[in-house]
Amino acid sequence: MGGARIDPVPFRGSPRPTIGIEWEIALVDKASRDLSNTASAVFDAVGELRAHDGTPQVSKELLRNTVELVTGVHETVGAAVQDLSATMDTVRRAADELGVDLFCAGTHPFAQWSTQQLTRSVHYDELIERTQWWGRQMLIWGVHVHVGVSHREKVFPILNSLLLSYPHLLALSASSPMWSGSDTGYASNRALMFQQLPTAGLPFQFENWNQFEHYVHDEMKTGVFEQLGGMHWDIRPAPKWGTIEVRICDGISNRGELAALAALIHCLIVHLDERVERGEELPTLPPWHVQENKWRAARYGLDAIVIVGSDNTERLVTEDLDDLLNRLEPTARRLGCADELAAVADIPRRGANYQRQRQTAAAAQGDLIAVVDALVQELNNSGPFSYPA
């Protein structure tokens, strides 16, 4: 007897290594600094915004305190961030009229999940019905970066090898040390919160696209998800767009660091793509090492000692980052993002966002409103706020 018929999962393919970015932005009240469930009013004021290629530039998210900014398809990181900046200016003007400021971090320092209102849609209603308490807890924000890949058979070799750089991306972007008024002791509480959803967390390391198609068939047949968008992996294929989507990063609080981390992701994927083109076998890590690295980066951030080889070699994540940035310099020059990639090295030097939040809280004797004030100021400016020593 033959096996069950497996429906193909078409991968559109991108002829060029294009980039697109999705940036989740929270709304906070100008006076109380608590989250504001005013996204609907912001959308009404902004109206319909579309990129040059027709992509909607603002979209709704699960919670009504969030507006997602979305770029069109771009050739360079600089163009993508400029696109986001223009959209943000429009959203900020609308929010300002409503007594609301824009804010971005992986979590809000003191907001309570129980007071947040949900966006009503069939997809979101189904998510909450299924996940219950954990679904309602998802008071988190992130950044998603899409990079174009030409052929489906490249996707999993690249994705699997990209997992070696998972802890670097999480440690650099970590911005969720506080939850519901308490310091969690983690650099990224968001990363561990989000993986509680049944289809979220680390991706499976498939050998090829056919294995992925069998996985999709099994999940849909058993009702785990009904569409590929219900697969919330930290890195996932986006077949509709012909991209690999990297969803590792916590919410990024300013445009300078957003550009730097988007450049790192763009260069990583293109560098790996070029190695596949040359017929190289890309390095990978066993799933148990990938899982441990995620936890170490979430817990210790830039102080994490991570596993960098299948031979169990370990290094401080920032030391390994220095070598990684050197390897990627030629790729960055070709992609027109050499300055943005070079700015990645500035993050450990001045302190990542989770470190800056803790510095601000300490200087304000535990007043978390001061942390929100600082994060709002970062987003208003192009780069990090000058935090107290």
N, C-alpha and C positions, 0 to 999 in steps of 0.2 A: 504493500500500500504506500502511496505517495504521502508526503507530509502536507500540512495545511498550507494553503496558498498564502504567500506573504505579499502584501501590497508594497510596491516600491515607495520610497520616500524621495521624491525628486529634489535634487540640490541645484538651485538656480545657477550657481557659479558666478564669480565676478572676474572679468578679464584683467582687472587692475587691483592692486592692494589698497582699495579705498578705505576710508574711516568714517564712522558715524558715532555719535555719543548721545547717551541719555543720562540726564542729571536730575535726580529727585531732590526737590526743594520743599522745605517745610515752611509753613506760615505761622508766625508768632505775633502775639498781641504787643503793640508798642508799649503799653503800660505794664501789664502783668508779666510779660515775657513767657507766659504759658502758650501752648499751641492754640491756634485759632482754626475752627472748623468752617472756614470761609472760602474754600476753594471754588464752590459753585459761583459765588459772587465775583470772584476774580475772573473765572472763565467768561462770565457774562460781560464783564467790563472789557476784557481783552478782545473778545470776538474770535473769529477764525483766523489763525496765523498759519501760513504754509511756506515751506522752504521752496527754493528754486525748482526742485524736482517734484513738488507736490506733497511732500511729507508734512503732516500736521506737526507744528512746532511746540504745541503744548498739549498734554494729554492728562486724563484723570488717572488716579491711582486708587488703591484699596481704601485709603482713608481720606476724609474730606478736609484734612489739614495739609494736603500735599498737592503740589503741581509739578509735573514732570516736564522738563525742557528737552526737546528732541531736535537734533540737527538733521539737515539733509545729508546726502552722500557727498563726501569731500575727498580730495586728493591729499590734503595735508592737515596735520593737527592744528596748525595756526588758523586755517580757514574754518575748521570745525568749531574752535573755541570762539572765534569772532562771531560766528553764527549764533552760538549760545549766548554770547554777551548781548547781542542785539535783542534777542528774545527776552532775556532777563530784564533788560531796561524797560521793555514794554510791560512785563508782568509786575515789575517793581512800582511803576507809576500807578498801575491799577490797584495794587495792594496798599500803597500809601494812602490813597483816597479812602480806603476802608479801615484805616488805623492799624495796619498790619505791616510787619517787616518780613524780609526773606531770611532764611536760616538754613545752613546745611551742616550736618554732622551725621555720624552713623546712628546716634540716638539723641534724644533731648535729655538734658541733665535731670530734670525733675518732673516732667509731665507724667500724668497717670493714664494708662491705657484705657481704663474703664470710662473715661469721659470723652473719648474720641468717637466721632460719628463715621459710619461706613458709607462709602459710595455704593449706591444700589445698581447692580447689574446682574445678569444671569450668572456670569462667570464668578463674580465676587460673592454673590449669595451662596452659590454652590461651594465655594472654597470655605466660607465660614461655617456652613452647615456641616461640612465634612470634618473640619479641623477644630471647631469649637474653641476652647480656651486658648490653645496655642495660636490659632488663627487670629483671635482678637488681640493677642499679645504683640503682634508684629508691628510695633511702633518703631520702625527702623527705616533708614534711608541709605541708598547706595548709588553708585555710578556704574553704568554699563557701556562698554566700548565694543563696537562691531568693527571687524577688519575683514575685507574681502579676500576670499580664497577661490582660486580658479576651478578646482575640481574636487568632487566629493571624496575621492580616494586619498586626498591630502589631509582631510579634516582630522581624522583620529591620530595619525602619526604626529601632527602638529599639536593637537589638544593634549595628548598623553605626555609629550615632552614639555609642553608649557607648564605642566603641573610642578616641574622642578622650581619654577619661579613663583609659585603660588605664595610661599611665605614672605617673599620679598615685597610683592604687591600688597599683601594684607598688612604687613608691618609698616610700610611707608604710608598707607592711607588710613590706618587705624584711628578712629575718632569717636569711639563709643565706650569710654571708660565708666560712664555713669548711667545708672538706670533707676528711675523712680526716686531720685533724691539721694541715692547711695553710690559710693564708689565701689564698683564690682571687683576691683583688683585685676581686671582684664584690660588690655589695650583695645580689643575689639570684642565687646559683648555681643554686638550685632551678628558677627559671623557665626557664633554658637547658637544664638536665638533662632536665626533663620533656618538652620539645618534641622530644626524640630519639625518642620513641615514635611509631609511624607514624600514629596517629590523634589525636595531641596537638598542642598549639600554638595559634596564632591561628585563629579561625574564618574561613570564607569569607564574603564580603560579598554574600549573595544579595539580589536586589531584592524578592522576594516568597516566599510559602510554597510556591508551586508549583515554583519552582526548587529549593528545599530538598527537596521530595518526589522530584524527579528525581535529586538527589544521593544521597539515601538509597537509592533504587532501584538506582542504579549501584553503590554501595558494597556493598550486600547481594548483588547479583547476582554480583559479582566476588569475594565472600568477604572483603572488607576488614574488615567487622564483621558480626555476625549479629543484633545488637540495638542499639538506640540508645545504651544504656549503654556500648557499646564506642567511642563517639565522645567523645574526651577533650579537646575544645576548652577553651580558657581561658574562653570565654563560650559557652554553648550553650543552645538551647531544651530544656526538659524537658516534652515534650508530655503525659506521663502526669499531671503535677501542674499543668499550665497556668501554668508559670513560665518566666522567664529565670533561668538559673543562672550566677552569676559565680564563676569559679574562679581568678581572677588572684592572689589574695593568698597570700603565704607564710604558714606557720604563725604565728599571733599569740600572743604569750607571756603575755598577761594580759587579764582581762575588761574593763578600762577601754578599752583600745585596740580590743579586739574590738567592743565596743558602738559606738565612734566610727566604725570603718570599715564596720560593718554599716549604720549610719545613713547614711553617705555613699552607699553602694550603693543603699539603699532610696530615698533622695531623688533620686539620679540617674535611676533607672528611672522613678519616678513623674513626675518633672518632664518627662522625654522623652515619656512616655505622654500627659501632658496636652497637650503641644505637638502630638502626632499628632492628638489629639481635636479640636484647634482647626484642623486642616487645614494645619499648617505643614509645610514640607519641612525635615527635620532636617539639620544639617551633618554631613559625613563627611570622612574623610581617605582618600587613595589607599592601597592595601594596602602599597606600598613605604614610605610614611611611618609607617604603623602598625607595620610590622616594625622599622623603625629606632628608633622610640620605645620599643618593648619592650626592644630591646638597650640603649639608652641608660639606661633606668631600671634594668635589671638590673645594668649595669656601674657607674653613678655614683650610683644612689639619689636622694637629695634634692638632689644637686648636678647632676642631669641638666638639660641644656638641650634642650627637646623641641620638636617641630614642632606648632604649634597650629592651622594653617590650610592649606587646599589651595593658598593663595598662597605657601607656604613660610615663613610667619612663624614665628620661634622665640622661646621665652621660657624662663627658668629655671622649672622645674616648680613650685617653691614660690610664685613670684609668680603664676603662673596659678592655683594652688590657692586663693590668697586671693580672687581674683575669683569662682572657682567656688563657694566656700563662701558668699559674699555672695548670689549668684544663687539658691542653694538654701535660704536661710533661711526664706522664706515656706512652701516645701514642707515643711520640717522641722517648722514650727509646726503645720501641718495634720496631719502624721503623728505628732505627739506625741514627736518625738525631737530637739527644738531643743538640749537640753543635750548630748546625745550628738554631734550634728553639730558643735557649737561646740568639743568636745574634740578634733576632728581637728586644729585649728590648734596644739594643744599638742605634737603629735608632732614637727614640725620644731624647735620651740623647745627641747625637752629632748633631742632626738636620737632617731632611729629605732632600732629594735632592732639592726640590723646595726652601727650606730655604737656602741651601748652594749656589744655583745659585744666589739668591738675595744678599747674603753676598759678593760673588765675584764681582757682578756687582757694588755694592756700593763701595767696596774697589778700584775698577778700574775706579771710577767716571763715571759709565755708559757704559764703553767699553764692549760690548757684545762679542767681540772676545776673551776676557779673560775668559768668561764663557765657550765658546767652548773649549779653551785650557785646562781648568780645567776638563771638562767632558772627553776629550780625554785622559788626564792623569789618571783619575779614571779607565777607561776601560783598559788602559795599565797595571795598577796595579791590585792587587786582591781586594783592598778595597777602601774606599773613600779617596779622596785627602784631605790634610790638608788645609782647606780654611782659608782665612784671617779672623781675628776677626772683 
